[in-house]
Amino acid sequence: MADQISPAHADLWVRGFAAAITDADDHLTDLDRRSGDGDFGTNMVTGLRRALAALPEDPDSPGAPFQALSDTFLSHSGGTSGPLFGMWFRDFAKAGNGTPALTLAGVAEAAERGWATVTRLGSAKVGDRTMVDAIAPAAESLGRSAAEGRSLEEGLREAAEAAEAGAQGTSELLGRKGRTSYVGDAALGAPDPGAVAIGLFFRAAHASVTQGADGANGAG
């Protein structure tokens, strides 16, 4: 069991996230049809396919895989949420660049900064039915876990659970930002696809340290 996120674990995290989004493509697209224009799943899958092609074969830091994600989404992603995801990934790249491994505290700091970035650029807050509704509880959970000295596995598991609960909670919210703000009650009963994607992001993080990575620093 890993106690730090090495470059190999970060690579697993990114690849696992891409696989999860690809598997959920139709579901995410259906959710977006109910709350937007229906292109979210396709845009995410396309962006992640390009990012996978750009991943370094042998990343020299845990930030490198996230840098590839960020650069791809900021340069090539479609839709309104693509650039926000690009900026979200960039804060994880910043946290992991120039260090051999990320601790739970490092992941917590990246999530906190990413939350601030997405809030600033997207002008969304908790309760607006956006990806922030999953980011915020995950970031808060990570901060608590790091402060309490929890293990990396436990901290990431609880963050994933918090993000997933936050995403599910958006099914009961009326949208106040973006296209979903125009559809009103029609979106009720279906969670926001961006928030669901954040849940998949943290679930992939947890999987990356529980399944291990050959040769990864901190793998047990």
Biotite code that builds the C-alpha atoms (Angstrom):
import biotite.structure as struc

atoms = struc.array([
    struc.Atom([0.000, 0.000, 0.000], chain_id="A", res_id=1, res_name="MET", atom_name="CA", element="C"),
    struc.Atom([1.452, 3.350, -1.008], chain_id="A", res_id=2, res_name="ALA", atom_name="CA", element="C"),
    struc.Atom([2.018, 6.078, 1.547], chain_id="A", res_id=3, res_name="ASP", atom_name="CA", element="C"),
    struc.Atom([2.963, 8.672, -1.097], chain_id="A", res_id=4, res_name="GLN", atom_name="CA", element="C"),
    struc.Atom([1.983, 9.324, -4.702], chain_id="A", res_id=5, res_name="ILE", atom_name="CA", element="C"),
    struc.Atom([5.015, 8.632, -6.860], chain_id="A", res_id=6, res_name="SER", atom_name="CA", element="C"),
    struc.Atom([5.248, 9.508, -10.571], chain_id="A", res_id=7, res_name="PRO", atom_name="CA", element="C"),
    struc.Atom([4.062, 5.960, -11.362], chain_id="A", res_id=8, res_name="ALA", atom_name="CA", element="C"),
    struc.Atom([1.050, 6.337, -9.056], chain_id="A", res_id=9, res_name="HIS", atom_name="CA", element="C"),
    struc.Atom([0.193, 9.681, -10.665], chain_id="A", res_id=10, res_name="ALA", atom_name="CA", element="C"),
    struc.Atom([0.358, 8.010, -14.066], chain_id="A", res_id=11, res_name="ASP", atom_name="CA", element="C"),
    struc.Atom([-2.023, 5.305, -12.811], chain_id="A", res_id=12, res_name="LEU", atom_name="CA", element="C"),
    struc.Atom([-4.311, 7.986, -11.403], chain_id="A", res_id=13, res_name="TRP", atom_name="CA", element="C"),
    struc.Atom([-4.550, 9.827, -14.725], chain_id="A", res_id=14, res_name="VAL", atom_name="CA", element="C"),
    struc.Atom([-4.986, 6.657, -16.774], chain_id="A", res_id=15, res_name="ARG", atom_name="CA", element="C"),
    struc.Atom([-7.590, 5.336, -14.348], chain_id="A", res_id=16, res_name="GLY", atom_name="CA", element="C"),
    struc.Atom([-9.514, 8.611, -14.536], chain_id="A", res_id=17, res_name="PHE", atom_name="CA", element="C"),
    struc.Atom([-9.456, 8.506, -18.325], chain_id="A", res_id=18, res_name="ALA", atom_name="CA", element="C"),
    struc.Atom([-10.732, 4.920, -18.311], chain_id="A", res_id=19, res_name="ALA", atom_name="CA", element="C"),
    struc.Atom([-13.515, 5.781, -15.853], chain_id="A", res_id=20, res_name="ALA", atom_name="CA", element="C"),
    struc.Atom([-14.665, 8.766, -17.915], chain_id="A", res_id=21, res_name="ILE", atom_name="CA", element="C"),
    struc.Atom([-14.607, 6.696, -21.092], chain_id="A", res_id=22, res_name="THR", atom_name="CA", element="C"),
    struc.Atom([-16.705, 3.990, -19.425], chain_id="A", res_id=23, res_name="ASP", atom_name="CA", element="C"),
    struc.Atom([-19.156, 6.643, -18.218], chain_id="A", res_id=24, res_name="ALA", atom_name="CA", element="C"),
    struc.Atom([-19.309, 8.512, -21.534], chain_id="A", res_id=25, res_name="ASP", atom_name="CA", element="C"),
    struc.Atom([-22.938, 7.682, -22.347], chain_id="A", res_id=26, res_name="ASP", atom_name="CA", element="C"),
    struc.Atom([-24.063, 8.320, -18.769], chain_id="A", res_id=27, res_name="HIS", atom_name="CA", element="C"),
    struc.Atom([-22.304, 11.696, -18.614], chain_id="A", res_id=28, res_name="LEU", atom_name="CA", element="C"),
    struc.Atom([-23.724, 12.669, -21.988], chain_id="A", res_id=29, res_name="THR", atom_name="CA", element="C"),
    struc.Atom([-27.225, 11.769, -20.842], chain_id="A", res_id=30, res_name="ASP", atom_name="CA", element="C"),
    struc.Atom([-26.806, 13.806, -17.668], chain_id="A", res_id=31, res_name="LEU", atom_name="CA", element="C"),
    struc.Atom([-25.623, 16.772, -19.712], chain_id="A", res_id=32, res_name="ASP", atom_name="CA", element="C"),
    struc.Atom([-28.615, 16.502, -22.029], chain_id="A", res_id=33, res_name="ARG", atom_name="CA", element="C"),
    struc.Atom([-30.821, 16.989, -18.995], chain_id="A", res_id=34, res_name="ARG", atom_name="CA", element="C"),
    struc.Atom([-28.873, 19.952, -17.684], chain_id="A", res_id=35, res_name="SER", atom_name="CA", element="C"),
    struc.Atom([-27.078, 21.429, -20.686], chain_id="A", res_id=36, res_name="GLY", atom_name="CA", element="C"),
    struc.Atom([-26.361, 20.724, -24.318], chain_id="A", res_id=37, res_name="ASP", atom_name="CA", element="C"),
    struc.Atom([-25.304, 17.089, -24.155], chain_id="A", res_id=38, res_name="GLY", atom_name="CA", element="C"),
    struc.Atom([-21.671, 17.341, -25.213], chain_id="A", res_id=39, res_name="ASP", atom_name="CA", element="C"),
    struc.Atom([-19.917, 16.932, -21.854], chain_id="A", res_id=40, res_name="PHE", atom_name="CA", element="C"),
    struc.Atom([-19.111, 13.231, -22.114], chain_id="A", res_id=41, res_name="GLY", atom_name="CA", element="C"),
    struc.Atom([-17.847, 13.506, -25.674], chain_id="A", res_id=42, res_name="THR", atom_name="CA", element="C"),
    struc.Atom([-15.680, 16.522, -24.882], chain_id="A", res_id=43, res_name="ASN", atom_name="CA", element="C"),
    struc.Atom([-14.166, 14.860, -21.826], chain_id="A", res_id=44, res_name="MET", atom_name="CA", element="C"),
    struc.Atom([-13.407, 11.611, -23.655], chain_id="A", res_id=45, res_name="VAL", atom_name="CA", element="C"),
    struc.Atom([-11.858, 13.476, -26.587], chain_id="A", res_id=46, res_name="THR", atom_name="CA", element="C"),
    struc.Atom([-9.700, 15.609, -24.302], chain_id="A", res_id=47, res_name="GLY", atom_name="CA", element="C"),
    struc.Atom([-8.563, 12.641, -22.247], chain_id="A", res_id=48, res_name="LEU", atom_name="CA", element="C"),
    struc.Atom([-7.715, 10.600, -25.353], chain_id="A", res_id=49, res_name="ARG", atom_name="CA", element="C"),
    struc.Atom([-5.444, 13.419, -26.491], chain_id="A", res_id=50, res_name="ARG", atom_name="CA", element="C"),
    struc.Atom([-3.949, 13.729, -23.013], chain_id="A", res_id=51, res_name="ALA", atom_name="CA", element="C"),
    struc.Atom([-3.155, 10.015, -22.875], chain_id="A", res_id=52, res_name="LEU", atom_name="CA", element="C"),
    struc.Atom([-1.261, 10.327, -26.138], chain_id="A", res_id=53, res_name="ALA", atom_name="CA", element="C"),
    struc.Atom([0.764, 13.158, -24.597], chain_id="A", res_id=54, res_name="ALA", atom_name="CA", element="C"),
    struc.Atom([1.620, 11.405, -21.318], chain_id="A", res_id=55, res_name="LEU", atom_name="CA", element="C"),
    struc.Atom([5.358, 10.960, -20.745], chain_id="A", res_id=56, res_name="PRO", atom_name="CA", element="C"),
    struc.Atom([6.483, 7.343, -20.920], chain_id="A", res_id=57, res_name="GLU", atom_name="CA", element="C"),
    struc.Atom([8.574, 7.693, -17.784], chain_id="A", res_id=58, res_name="ASP", atom_name="CA", element="C"),
    struc.Atom([7.325, 10.695, -15.759], chain_id="A", res_id=59, res_name="PRO", atom_name="CA", element="C"),
    struc.Atom([10.036, 12.309, -13.643], chain_id="A", res_id=60, res_name="ASP", atom_name="CA", element="C"),
    struc.Atom([7.628, 13.771, -11.098], chain_id="A", res_id=61, res_name="SER", atom_name="CA", element="C"),
    struc.Atom([4.047, 13.158, -9.967], chain_id="A", res_id=62, res_name="PRO", atom_name="CA", element="C"),
    struc.Atom([3.167, 16.478, -11.549], chain_id="A", res_id=63, res_name="GLY", atom_name="CA", element="C"),
    struc.Atom([4.098, 15.417, -15.076], chain_id="A", res_id=64, res_name="ALA", atom_name="CA", element="C"),
    struc.Atom([0.950, 13.368, -15.885], chain_id="A", res_id=65, res_name="PRO", atom_name="CA", element="C"),
    struc.Atom([-1.269, 16.178, -14.590], chain_id="A", res_id=66, res_name="PHE", atom_name="CA", element="C"),
    struc.Atom([0.725, 18.689, -16.643], chain_id="A", res_id=67, res_name="GLN", atom_name="CA", element="C"),
    struc.Atom([-0.112, 16.695, -19.768], chain_id="A", res_id=68, res_name="ALA", atom_name="CA", element="C"),
    struc.Atom([-3.779, 16.702, -18.743], chain_id="A", res_id=69, res_name="LEU", atom_name="CA", element="C"),
    struc.Atom([-3.788, 20.427, -18.061], chain_id="A", res_id=70, res_name="SER", atom_name="CA", element="C"),
    struc.Atom([-1.965, 21.413, -21.243], chain_id="A", res_id=71, res_name="ASP", atom_name="CA", element="C"),
    struc.Atom([-4.306, 19.297, -23.367], chain_id="A", res_id=72, res_name="THR", atom_name="CA", element="C"),
    struc.Atom([-7.514, 20.561, -21.800], chain_id="A", res_id=73, res_name="PHE", atom_name="CA", element="C"),
    struc.Atom([-6.412, 24.181, -21.914], chain_id="A", res_id=74, res_name="LEU", atom_name="CA", element="C"),
    struc.Atom([-5.349, 23.914, -25.556], chain_id="A", res_id=75, res_name="SER", atom_name="CA", element="C"),
    struc.Atom([-7.829, 21.537, -27.159], chain_id="A", res_id=76, res_name="HIS", atom_name="CA", element="C"),
    struc.Atom([-10.871, 20.879, -24.997], chain_id="A", res_id=77, res_name="SER", atom_name="CA", element="C"),
    struc.Atom([-14.343, 21.876, -26.076], chain_id="A", res_id=78, res_name="GLY", atom_name="CA", element="C"),
    struc.Atom([-17.330, 23.117, -24.132], chain_id="A", res_id=79, res_name="GLY", atom_name="CA", element="C"),
    struc.Atom([-17.474, 25.557, -21.269], chain_id="A", res_id=80, res_name="THR", atom_name="CA", element="C"),
    struc.Atom([-16.163, 23.180, -18.609], chain_id="A", res_id=81, res_name="SER", atom_name="CA", element="C"),
    struc.Atom([-13.046, 22.015, -20.483], chain_id="A", res_id=82, res_name="GLY", atom_name="CA", element="C"),
    struc.Atom([-10.872, 25.004, -19.574], chain_id="A", res_id=83, res_name="PRO", atom_name="CA", element="C"),
    struc.Atom([-12.024, 24.783, -15.951], chain_id="A", res_id=84, res_name="LEU", atom_name="CA", element="C"),
    struc.Atom([-10.899, 21.170, -15.810], chain_id="A", res_id=85, res_name="PHE", atom_name="CA", element="C"),
    struc.Atom([-7.641, 22.249, -17.406], chain_id="A", res_id=86, res_name="GLY", atom_name="CA", element="C"),
    struc.Atom([-7.049, 24.750, -14.630], chain_id="A", res_id=87, res_name="MET", atom_name="CA", element="C"),
    struc.Atom([-8.080, 22.180, -12.010], chain_id="A", res_id=88, res_name="TRP", atom_name="CA", element="C"),
    struc.Atom([-5.502, 19.727, -13.360], chain_id="A", res_id=89, res_name="PHE", atom_name="CA", element="C"),
    struc.Atom([-2.899, 22.494, -13.457], chain_id="A", res_id=90, res_name="ARG", atom_name="CA", element="C"),
    struc.Atom([-2.991, 22.913, -9.688], chain_id="A", res_id=91, res_name="ASP", atom_name="CA", element="C"),
    struc.Atom([-2.251, 19.199, -9.263], chain_id="A", res_id=92, res_name="PHE", atom_name="CA", element="C"),
    struc.Atom([0.605, 19.561, -11.737], chain_id="A", res_id=93, res_name="ALA", atom_name="CA", element="C"),
    struc.Atom([2.007, 22.479, -9.764], chain_id="A", res_id=94, res_name="LYS", atom_name="CA", element="C"),
    struc.Atom([1.833, 20.521, -6.516], chain_id="A", res_id=95, res_name="ALA", atom_name="CA", element="C"),
    struc.Atom([3.639, 17.546, -8.023], chain_id="A", res_id=96, res_name="GLY", atom_name="CA", element="C"),
    struc.Atom([6.273, 19.243, -10.148], chain_id="A", res_id=97, res_name="ASN", atom_name="CA", element="C"),
    struc.Atom([9.801, 19.242, -8.754], chain_id="A", res_id=98, res_name="GLY", atom_name="CA", element="C"),
    struc.Atom([9.139, 16.642, -6.063], chain_id="A", res_id=99, res_name="THR", atom_name="CA", element="C"),
    struc.Atom([9.694, 12.864, -6.111], chain_id="A", res_id=100, res_name="PRO", atom_name="CA", element="C"),
    struc.Atom([6.342, 12.104, -4.466], chain_id="A", res_id=101, res_name="ALA", atom_name="CA", element="C"),
    struc.Atom([3.155, 13.761, -3.238], chain_id="A", res_id=102, res_name="LEU", atom_name="CA", element="C"),
    struc.Atom([2.001, 13.275, 0.335], chain_id="A", res_id=103, res_name="THR", atom_name="CA", element="C"),
    struc.Atom([-1.614, 13.430, 1.447], chain_id="A", res_id=104, res_name="LEU", atom_name="CA", element="C"),
    struc.Atom([-0.951, 16.990, 2.581], chain_id="A", res_id=105, res_name="ALA", atom_name="CA", element="C"),
    struc.Atom([0.295, 17.796, -0.918], chain_id="A", res_id=106, res_name="GLY", atom_name="CA", element="C"),
    struc.Atom([-2.852, 16.393, -2.493], chain_id="A", res_id=107, res_name="VAL", atom_name="CA", element="C"),
    struc.Atom([-4.946, 18.358, -0.003], chain_id="A", res_id=108, res_name="ALA", atom_name="CA", element="C"),
    struc.Atom([-3.121, 21.559, -0.921], chain_id="A", res_id=109, res_name="GLU", atom_name="CA", element="C"),
    struc.Atom([-3.610, 20.899, -4.633], chain_id="A", res_id=110, res_name="ALA", atom_name="CA", element="C"),
    struc.Atom([-7.339, 20.321, -4.144], chain_id="A", res_id=111, res_name="ALA", atom_name="CA", element="C"),
    struc.Atom([-7.678, 23.454, -2.025], chain_id="A", res_id=112, res_name="GLU", atom_name="CA", element="C"),
    struc.Atom([-5.916, 25.558, -4.639], chain_id="A", res_id=113, res_name="ARG", atom_name="CA", element="C"),
    struc.Atom([-7.891, 23.932, -7.424], chain_id="A", res_id=114, res_name="GLY", atom_name="CA", element="C"),
    struc.Atom([-11.113, 24.728, -5.594], chain_id="A", res_id=115, res_name="TRP", atom_name="CA", element="C"),
    struc.Atom([-10.090, 28.371, -5.323], chain_id="A", res_id=116, res_name="ALA", atom_name="CA", element="C"),
    struc.Atom([-9.088, 28.486, -8.990], chain_id="A", res_id=117, res_name="THR", atom_name="CA", element="C"),
    struc.Atom([-12.302, 26.961, -10.306], chain_id="A", res_id=118, res_name="VAL", atom_name="CA", element="C"),
    struc.Atom([-14.378, 29.176, -8.018], chain_id="A", res_id=119, res_name="THR", atom_name="CA", element="C"),
    struc.Atom([-12.564, 32.287, -9.179], chain_id="A", res_id=120, res_name="ARG", atom_name="CA", element="C"),
    struc.Atom([-12.683, 31.525, -12.889], chain_id="A", res_id=121, res_name="LEU", atom_name="CA", element="C"),
    struc.Atom([-16.109, 29.917, -13.003], chain_id="A", res_id=122, res_name="GLY", atom_name="CA", element="C"),
    struc.Atom([-17.748, 32.286, -10.506], chain_id="A", res_id=123, res_name="SER", atom_name="CA", element="C"),
    struc.Atom([-19.479, 29.280, -8.944], chain_id="A", res_id=124, res_name="ALA", atom_name="CA", element="C"),
    struc.Atom([-19.906, 28.389, -5.303], chain_id="A", res_id=125, res_name="LYS", atom_name="CA", element="C"),
    struc.Atom([-21.278, 25.429, -3.394], chain_id="A", res_id=126, res_name="VAL", atom_name="CA", element="C"),
    struc.Atom([-24.993, 25.055, -4.133], chain_id="A", res_id=127, res_name="GLY", atom_name="CA", element="C"),
    struc.Atom([-24.817, 26.335, -7.717], chain_id="A", res_id=128, res_name="ASP", atom_name="CA", element="C"),
    struc.Atom([-24.991, 22.807, -9.169], chain_id="A", res_id=129, res_name="ARG", atom_name="CA", element="C"),
    struc.Atom([-21.512, 22.641, -10.692], chain_id="A", res_id=130, res_name="THR", atom_name="CA", element="C"),
    struc.Atom([-18.278, 20.686, -10.285], chain_id="A", res_id=131, res_name="MET", atom_name="CA", element="C"),
    struc.Atom([-17.598, 22.858, -7.231], chain_id="A", res_id=132, res_name="VAL", atom_name="CA", element="C"),
    struc.Atom([-20.262, 20.906, -5.334], chain_id="A", res_id=133, res_name="ASP", atom_name="CA", element="C"),
    struc.Atom([-17.993, 17.842, -5.548], chain_id="A", res_id=134, res_name="ALA", atom_name="CA", element="C"),
    struc.Atom([-14.657, 19.670, -5.304], chain_id="A", res_id=135, res_name="ILE", atom_name="CA", element="C"),
    struc.Atom([-15.474, 21.487, -2.067], chain_id="A", res_id=136, res_name="ALA", atom_name="CA", element="C"),
    struc.Atom([-16.351, 18.468, 0.122], chain_id="A", res_id=137, res_name="PRO", atom_name="CA", element="C"),
    struc.Atom([-13.424, 16.482, -1.293], chain_id="A", res_id=138, res_name="ALA", atom_name="CA", element="C"),
    struc.Atom([-10.974, 19.299, -0.562], chain_id="A", res_id=139, res_name="ALA", atom_name="CA", element="C"),
    struc.Atom([-12.357, 19.754, 2.940], chain_id="A", res_id=140, res_name="GLU", atom_name="CA", element="C"),
    struc.Atom([-12.120, 16.008, 3.580], chain_id="A", res_id=141, res_name="SER", atom_name="CA", element="C"),
    struc.Atom([-8.501, 15.916, 2.393], chain_id="A", res_id=142, res_name="LEU", atom_name="CA", element="C"),
    struc.Atom([-7.602, 18.838, 4.619], chain_id="A", res_id=143, res_name="GLY", atom_name="CA", element="C"),
    struc.Atom([-9.110, 17.147, 7.665], chain_id="A", res_id=144, res_name="ARG", atom_name="CA", element="C"),
    struc.Atom([-7.435, 13.836, 6.877], chain_id="A", res_id=145, res_name="SER", atom_name="CA", element="C"),
    struc.Atom([-4.028, 15.455, 6.469], chain_id="A", res_id=146, res_name="ALA", atom_name="CA", element="C"),
    struc.Atom([-4.417, 17.432, 9.702], chain_id="A", res_id=147, res_name="ALA", atom_name="CA", element="C"),
    struc.Atom([-5.448, 14.284, 11.593], chain_id="A", res_id=148, res_name="GLU", atom_name="CA", element="C"),
    struc.Atom([-2.567, 12.213, 10.242], chain_id="A", res_id=149, res_name="GLY", atom_name="CA", element="C"),
    struc.Atom([-4.701, 9.748, 8.282], chain_id="A", res_id=150, res_name="ARG", atom_name="CA", element="C"),
    struc.Atom([-3.073, 7.366, 5.837], chain_id="A", res_id=151, res_name="SER", atom_name="CA", element="C"),
    struc.Atom([-2.947, 8.245, 2.148], chain_id="A", res_id=152, res_name="LEU", atom_name="CA", element="C"),
    struc.Atom([-5.327, 5.400, 1.308], chain_id="A", res_id=153, res_name="GLU", atom_name="CA", element="C"),
    struc.Atom([-7.845, 6.467, 3.927], chain_id="A", res_id=154, res_name="GLU", atom_name="CA", element="C"),
    struc.Atom([-7.620, 10.123, 3.004], chain_id="A", res_id=155, res_name="GLY", atom_name="CA", element="C"),
    struc.Atom([-8.169, 9.470, -0.695], chain_id="A", res_id=156, res_name="LEU", atom_name="CA", element="C"),
    struc.Atom([-10.992, 7.022, -0.045], chain_id="A", res_id=157, res_name="ARG", atom_name="CA", element="C"),
    struc.Atom([-12.835, 9.518, 2.144], chain_id="A", res_id=158, res_name="GLU", atom_name="CA", element="C"),
    struc.Atom([-12.223, 12.293, -0.400], chain_id="A", res_id=159, res_name="ALA", atom_name="CA", element="C"),
    struc.Atom([-13.717, 10.125, -3.144], chain_id="A", res_id=160, res_name="ALA", atom_name="CA", element="C"),
    struc.Atom([-16.742, 9.367, -0.983], chain_id="A", res_id=161, res_name="GLU", atom_name="CA", element="C"),
    struc.Atom([-17.176, 13.055, -0.178], chain_id="A", res_id=162, res_name="ALA", atom_name="CA", element="C"),
    struc.Atom([-16.922, 14.040, -3.841], chain_id="A", res_id=163, res_name="ALA", atom_name="CA", element="C"),
    struc.Atom([-19.408, 11.367, -4.867], chain_id="A", res_id=164, res_name="GLU", atom_name="CA", element="C"),
    struc.Atom([-21.864, 12.439, -2.163], chain_id="A", res_id=165, res_name="ALA", atom_name="CA", element="C"),
    struc.Atom([-21.482, 16.052, -3.244], chain_id="A", res_id=166, res_name="GLY", atom_name="CA", element="C"),
    struc.Atom([-22.090, 15.110, -6.861], chain_id="A", res_id=167, res_name="ALA", atom_name="CA", element="C"),
    struc.Atom([-25.190, 13.113, -5.983], chain_id="A", res_id=168, res_name="GLN", atom_name="CA", element="C"),
    struc.Atom([-26.470, 16.052, -3.968], chain_id="A", res_id=169, res_name="GLY", atom_name="CA", element="C"),
    struc.Atom([-26.552, 18.226, -7.090], chain_id="A", res_id=170, res_name="THR", atom_name="CA", element="C"),
    struc.Atom([-29.495, 16.170, -8.330], chain_id="A", res_id=171, res_name="SER", atom_name="CA", element="C"),
    struc.Atom([-31.610, 18.109, -5.837], chain_id="A", res_id=172, res_name="GLU", atom_name="CA", element="C"),
    struc.Atom([-30.303, 21.544, -6.830], chain_id="A", res_id=173, res_name="LEU", atom_name="CA", element="C"),
    struc.Atom([-31.520, 24.071, -9.375], chain_id="A", res_id=174, res_name="LEU", atom_name="CA", element="C"),
    struc.Atom([-28.689, 25.266, -11.575], chain_id="A", res_id=175, res_name="GLY", atom_name="CA", element="C"),
    struc.Atom([-27.452, 28.808, -11.096], chain_id="A", res_id=176, res_name="ARG", atom_name="CA", element="C"),
    struc.Atom([-24.555, 28.839, -13.548], chain_id="A", res_id=177, res_name="LYS", atom_name="CA", element="C"),
    struc.Atom([-24.103, 28.079, -17.217], chain_id="A", res_id=178, res_name="GLY", atom_name="CA", element="C"),
    struc.Atom([-26.621, 26.316, -19.438], chain_id="A", res_id=179, res_name="ARG", atom_name="CA", element="C"),
    struc.Atom([-28.190, 24.406, -16.574], chain_id="A", res_id=180, res_name="THR", atom_name="CA", element="C"),
    struc.Atom([-29.495, 27.698, -15.175], chain_id="A", res_id=181, res_name="SER", atom_name="CA", element="C"),
    struc.Atom([-31.879, 27.864, -18.161], chain_id="A", res_id=182, res_name="TYR", atom_name="CA", element="C"),
    struc.Atom([-33.464, 24.429, -17.835], chain_id="A", res_id=183, res_name="VAL", atom_name="CA", element="C"),
    struc.Atom([-34.887, 24.814, -14.333], chain_id="A", res_id=184, res_name="GLY", atom_name="CA", element="C"),
    struc.Atom([-36.783, 21.830, -12.925], chain_id="A", res_id=185, res_name="ASP", atom_name="CA", element="C"),
    struc.Atom([-35.927, 19.657, -15.935], chain_id="A", res_id=186, res_name="ALA", atom_name="CA", element="C"),
    struc.Atom([-32.502, 18.917, -14.454], chain_id="A", res_id=187, res_name="ALA", atom_name="CA", element="C"),
    struc.Atom([-33.816, 17.816, -11.061], chain_id="A", res_id=188, res_name="LEU", atom_name="CA", element="C"),
    struc.Atom([-33.231, 14.160, -10.286], chain_id="A", res_id=189, res_name="GLY", atom_name="CA", element="C"),
    struc.Atom([-30.002, 13.953, -12.296], chain_id="A", res_id=190, res_name="ALA", atom_name="CA", element="C"),
    struc.Atom([-26.622, 14.989, -10.878], chain_id="A", res_id=191, res_name="PRO", atom_name="CA", element="C"),
    struc.Atom([-24.387, 17.527, -12.563], chain_id="A", res_id=192, res_name="ASP", atom_name="CA", element="C"),
    struc.Atom([-22.011, 15.730, -14.963], chain_id="A", res_id=193, res_name="PRO", atom_name="CA", element="C"),
    struc.Atom([-19.020, 17.887, -14.016], chain_id="A", res_id=194, res_name="GLY", atom_name="CA", element="C"),
    struc.Atom([-19.493, 17.020, -10.366], chain_id="A", res_id=195, res_name="ALA", atom_name="CA", element="C"),
    struc.Atom([-19.802, 13.332, -11.266], chain_id="A", res_id=196, res_name="VAL", atom_name="CA", element="C"),
    struc.Atom([-16.508, 13.596, -13.149], chain_id="A", res_id=197, res_name="ALA", atom_name="CA", element="C"),
    struc.Atom([-14.798, 15.015, -10.058], chain_id="A", res_id=198, res_name="ILE", atom_name="CA", element="C"),
    struc.Atom([-16.049, 12.005, -8.113], chain_id="A", res_id=199, res_name="GLY", atom_name="CA", element="C"),
    struc.Atom([-14.457, 9.747, -10.725], chain_id="A", res_id=200, res_name="LEU", atom_name="CA", element="C"),
    struc.Atom([-11.234, 11.760, -10.473], chain_id="A", res_id=201, res_name="PHE", atom_name="CA", element="C"),
    struc.Atom([-10.876, 11.100, -6.755], chain_id="A", res_id=202, res_name="PHE", atom_name="CA", element="C"),
    struc.Atom([-12.026, 7.498, -7.070], chain_id="A", res_id=203, res_name="ARG", atom_name="CA", element="C"),
    struc.Atom([-9.194, 6.996, -9.580], chain_id="A", res_id=204, res_name="ALA", atom_name="CA", element="C"),
    struc.Atom([-6.800, 8.574, -7.079], chain_id="A", res_id=205, res_name="ALA", atom_name="CA", element="C"),
    struc.Atom([-7.779, 6.046, -4.444], chain_id="A", res_id=206, res_name="HIS", atom_name="CA", element="C"),
    struc.Atom([-7.492, 3.147, -6.892], chain_id="A", res_id=207, res_name="ALA", atom_name="CA", element="C"),
    struc.Atom([-4.009, 4.264, -7.938], chain_id="A", res_id=208, res_name="SER", atom_name="CA", element="C"),
    struc.Atom([-2.587, 3.775, -4.452], chain_id="A", res_id=209, res_name="VAL", atom_name="CA", element="C"),
    struc.Atom([-4.505, 0.625, -3.570], chain_id="A", res_id=210, res_name="THR", atom_name="CA", element="C"),
    struc.Atom([-3.634, -1.307, -6.719], chain_id="A", res_id=211, res_name="GLN", atom_name="CA", element="C"),
    struc.Atom([-0.007, -0.231, -6.499], chain_id="A", res_id=212, res_name="GLY", atom_name="CA", element="C"),
    struc.Atom([2.525, 0.607, -9.146], chain_id="A", res_id=213, res_name="ALA", atom_name="CA", element="C"),
    struc.Atom([5.623, -1.391, -9.985], chain_id="A", res_id=214, res_name="ASP", atom_name="CA", element="C"),
    struc.Atom([8.729, 0.488, -8.999], chain_id="A", res_id=215, res_name="GLY", atom_name="CA", element="C"),
    struc.Atom([6.763, 3.369, -7.516], chain_id="A", res_id=216, res_name="ALA", atom_name="CA", element="C"),
    struc.Atom([8.296, 5.321, -4.679], chain_id="A", res_id=217, res_name="ASN", atom_name="CA", element="C"),
    struc.Atom([6.373, 4.708, -1.496], chain_id="A", res_id=218, res_name="GLY", atom_name="CA", element="C"),
    struc.Atom([4.552, 1.657, -2.813], chain_id="A", res_id=219, res_name="ALA", atom_name="CA", element="C"),
    struc.Atom([4.040, -1.076, -0.293], chain_id="A", res_id=220, res_name="GLY", atom_name="CA", element="C"),
])
